[in-house]
């Protein structure tokens, strides 16, 4: 098995991130501070088509780690070690990613 981002010519992976904190920057002014309608409509469209998974249910819970996270290298190395038991190619791809993560990332920072 290979990572999706290594299979696709555009380098895109299986998932994308929706930066929820950035929604605060697109709230309209006023007493209720609603999210701008075009953005709210786009989110609703994605929800209605099963494209957004908020991860707020036990069966869909997740934890995202960006490579720039100072803790990412250790987490990915541990993940690769476990994955090697069932798929060496996949484990090697995760190990390669780990080599660019955490302290090895030029954007390394503490999680926020």
PyMOL commands that set and color helices and strands:
alter all, ss='L'
color gray80, all
select helices_A, chain A and resi 4-7+20-26+37-48+58-60+72-83+88-98+102-104
alter helices_A, ss='H'
color red, helices_A
deselect
rebuild
show_as cartoon
